[in-house]
């Protein structure tokens, strides 16, 4: 497994978007921030968008964080 991170909502959407849209109800908060033109979750500083890939390069998880949340 490998964790990938970016501050770019566009990059996050490119990398994790297909995985997120497989279960849109479950991933609705992540989708809003990945697909919103502003894409920035509330908080201060740069957001950290992350996706996890398995040994084959398939996305198996995603998330985001932004201080202080």
C-alpha positions in Angstrom: 0.0 0.0 0.0 1.1 3.5 -0.7 -0.3 6.9 0.5 -0.3 9.8 -1.9 -1.0 13.4 -0.9 -1.6 16.7 -2.6 -2.9 20.2 -1.7 -4.7 20.3 -5.1 -8.4 19.3 -5.2 -8.0 18.9 -9.0 -5.2 16.3 -8.6 -7.2 14.6 -5.9 -10.2 14.4 -8.2 -8.0 13.0 -11.1 -6.5 10.3 -8.9 -9.3 9.3 -6.6 -12.4 10.5 -8.4 -13.3 7.1 -10.0 -13.0 5.4 -6.6 -15.1 8.1 -4.9 -17.9 8.0 -7.5 -18.3 4.2 -7.1 -20.1 4.9 -3.8 -21.2 8.6 -4.0 -23.5 8.5 -0.9 -20.7 7.2 1.3 -18.1 9.6 -0.2 -20.3 12.7 -0.5 -18.2 15.0 1.6 -15.0 14.0 -0.2 -16.7 14.4 -3.6 -17.9 17.9 -2.7 -14.4 19.0 -2.0 -12.8 17.2 -4.9 -15.3 18.4 -7.5 -16.2 21.8 -6.2 -14.5 24.6 -8.3 -13.1 26.0 -5.0 -12.4 22.6 -3.6 -11.1 23.8 -0.3 -12.3 22.2 2.9 -12.8 24.6 5.9 -9.9 25.4 8.1 -6.6 27.1 7.9 -3.5 26.5 5.9 -3.1 24.2 2.9 -5.5 21.3 2.7 -4.1 17.7 2.5 -6.0 15.4 0.2 -4.9 11.8 0.3 -5.6 8.6 -1.5 -4.3 5.1 -0.8 -3.3 2.6 -3.5 -2.8 -1.1 -3.3 0.2 -3.0 -4.7 -1.4 -3.0 -8.1 -1.9 0.8 -8.1 -5.7 0.7 -7.5 -7.2 3.3 -5.2 -8.5 1.6 -2.1 -9.2 4.6 0.2 -9.2 8.4 0.3 -9.5 11.3 2.7 -8.6 14.9 3.5 -7.6 17.1 6.4 -7.1 20.8 7.1 -6.1 22.3 10.4 -7.6 22.6 13.0 -10.1 19.9 12.0 
